[in-house]
Structure formats: structure tokens, C-alpha cells
Amino acid sequence: MRMVDIITKKRDGGVMSPEEIRFFIEGYVGGTIPDYQASALAMAIYFRDMNDAEIAELTRAMVDSGDTVDLSAIAGKKVDKHSTGGVGDTTTLVLAPLVASLGVKVAKMSGRGLGFTGGTIDKLESIPGFSVEMSGKQFIDHVNHDHIAVIGQTGDLVPADKKLYALRDVSGSVESIPLIASSIMSKKIAAGADAIVLEVTCGDGAFMKNERDAIRLAKTMVQIGKHVGRETSAVITDMAQPLGYAIGNALEVKEAIETLKGNGPSDLKELVYELGSRMVLFAGKAEHLPDARKQLEQALVQGKAYEKFKQFIANQGGDPQIIDNPERLPKAQHQFEFRASSSGVVAQLKADQIGLAAMLLGAGRATKEDSINHATGIVLHKKIGDKVKEGESLLTIHADTEDIDQVLEKLEQSISITERAEQLKLIRRIIS
């Protein structure tokens, strides 16, 4: 078997056999297939696409390229959640303890993210003492006993994805839906989940800018789950504006705490209920979605989710007293109000520009080597469709420097006020 023949076959619109796909993945990870041939195949896939069977086999081959996590020692069904990312992505901080409070086993493997704000681990590390460093036995014991634990991704998990992701980034094939879908699903499957609930974001602040591409990606990932024997569903959400009000690590933790107390932004709670209902259903803790949602709502009102969050933080070395006193979370040195230049209705809050502004403050990473400032970020006071008066604060900037000219420039580009505007619909579509 020759790599050049596989590239030519895909270039001409052919269907790759399972043997050809495995030859490529094993050879690329093993170093016998060079970057230039892998890049050529990635570009051929970008233009010629792949069918469902090809994508499923590619995903399986990527999973088999490294270690897989064995969660068989955890009793019951393990359900994982993944988001394709956005701005103000506080969801997991609320969702994980909420579903765990109903007995759903959340054995989560997370990473430190690139982009607008950090990943789930970055946010949790805003809490002094919190750590994802633990043995496999400790991880399993926490999930068995308390139904929730978060651990960092291992270096040997899906090495094929690490190599392909880096290659796509420099070869113009990042936007290939088969390659995106196999990248996401290979990591979820290797992490040991029995069922997977996906949030696929679309809009300015998302990787998928339009709903058509988001639907294709969601359907592709659900089909992969079906092919490899994992129950999978996807919720397509709007990311034209940030989710919730807080953008930044400690700021998002504070917002998550308020939400777990039964307060918090309505859009964040709605998304948590939508995703959580499917996790509860997959775990066999409810007979239908309305029942699952009712259980989640009760757990939030009764304080069960809040107590589960405190228990989770304490189990992983964090100071649970900070959950009761979130004012003790890291704080930025300066706060600046960004005020409305006119009266009217907020018509635009471009999530990508607001996210970039937060990253300029240090809340996110432009490269893997960048450090995270847990204290900095932005807190919105208005959302699209809200009325505003001239001079009223639209948002507060939390900064550790007084030099925020670039941040202000990004914010000015992102916000517009008109005479009228329609509020956005958060949940666009369900794929199951």
C-alpha cells in the first residue's frame, strides 16, 4: 500500500477503505508518512469530503493510536458533555455538579484551552488549591463515591489527533467537518464515556459561523457515536453574543456559583437544563426529557447542586469556603465602566470581538505558552434586545493594567445600539 495512491484516490473523489485509513493514521503517528503527504490528504479530504463510514473508521483509528481510559471500575453509565467552544462558556461549571447531584456519573477529562478564555480546568484553578492532579484510583473513587471528578488530559490520549490538529492549523484544512468531527469524537470516545451530549455553537463567537455548517457538524458527530456504539445527541446553540454575563476565569466561577444558588443568567440556566436533561436521560435517571428537566430544576432550587459543587471542589484540594464567599476569588486591580454612547436597544454584542478583548486582558491564551490571568475579564450588564440609556454602563472591564486602549477599540467594534432589535433564540436545533 502506498500513501500517494491513497492521496490520489481521495483527490479524485474515491472512498477510502478501512485498511487505507488505518495505514495512514498508523504511518503518520509512527513517523513513516511525512507531513507533506498527510497535508496533501487533509486537503483532499477538505475538498472531497468523507462519507459516514469513512469518518467513523477515521475516528476509530485515531482512538486506537494511543491510550484509552478504562472507566469500567466506575459503577453505572458514564455520560460526558463537550462544547465546540464560545465566549462566556461557563456551562460545565454548573452542569457537571448539577447532574452529579442526581447520581449521574461525571468522570470528566478536560484541558487548558486556547482562545478567548481558558478551558474548564483554567476556570476551576481560579479557586485556590484546586488541582486536577490525582491518581487513576483517586479519580475513580471520587466518581464512584461522589459522582464527579475532573482530571487533566493524558499525553498519550489520541496522539493522532495532536499531530493532525497541528498539521491542519498550518495547512489550511482546519474547517474540514470530517476532520473536526473525528478530532472531537476520538477524544471523547478515548476518554471512556458511554454516552456523549454535544453542544455545537454557531455565530460570531463560535468556530462554526453559520447554522448550516453547525448542523452538518452535529449530524456527523452523532453519526460517529452511532457507528462506534455510543449514545450521542447534539444541541445547536447561538453564539452571536456571549453566553451569560461573565467572560473570564474567576468571573465565570463567580457566575457559576450564583447560578448554582438558583440565580444567574437565564440563558446559562436554559442551556444547562437542555444539555443536562439529555445527560440524565442517557444515564437512565429519568424516563423522558420533561421528567429529567424537572429533576434538574428541583436539584438547583433545593441546593443539592450547590452542595455537590462544594464537595467536588473540596475533593480536589480547593477551598470550599470560597464557594460560600466568592468575593475571595482573585480580583483584578482595576475596573472600568464601558458606557453607552446613545440611548436605544442593544442590537449587537459581537461575541468574537468581546472575546478577543477579554483575551487582551489576559483572560485567554493566544498560544499554548501564554499564561492565564485568572482575575481579568469582562462582565456584561446588557444583552441583545435590552434597553439602554445614554451614559449607562454596558459592561465592566476587569484589568490589571490601566493601558486598555486596544481593549476599548475591540469593544467599540463589537457593540451597536439602535431603535429596535430582536432577542436571539439560544437553542437553534436538536440533533439526536
Secondary structure, 3 states (H helix, E strand, C coil): CCHHHHHHHHHCCCCCCHHHHHHHHHHHHHCCCCHHHHHHHHHHHHHHCCCHHHHHHHHHHHHCCCECCCCCCCCCCEEEEEECCCCCCCHHHHHHHHHHCCCCEEEEEECCCCECCCCHHHHHCCCCCCCCCCCHHHHHHHHHHHCEEEEECCCCECHHHHHHHHHHHHHCCCCCHHHHHHHHHHHHHHCCCCEEEEEEEECCCCCECCHHHHHHHHHHHHHHHHHCCCEEEEEEEECCCCCCCEECHHHHHHHHHHHHCCCCCHHHHHHHHHHHHHHHHHCCCCCCHHHHHHHHHHHHHCCHHHHHHHHHHHHCCCCCHHHHCHHHCCCCCEEEEEECCCCEEEEEECHHHHHHHHHHCCCCECCCCCCCCCCCEEEECCCCCCEECCCCEEEEEEECCCCCHHHHHHHHHHEEEECCCCCCCCEEEEEC
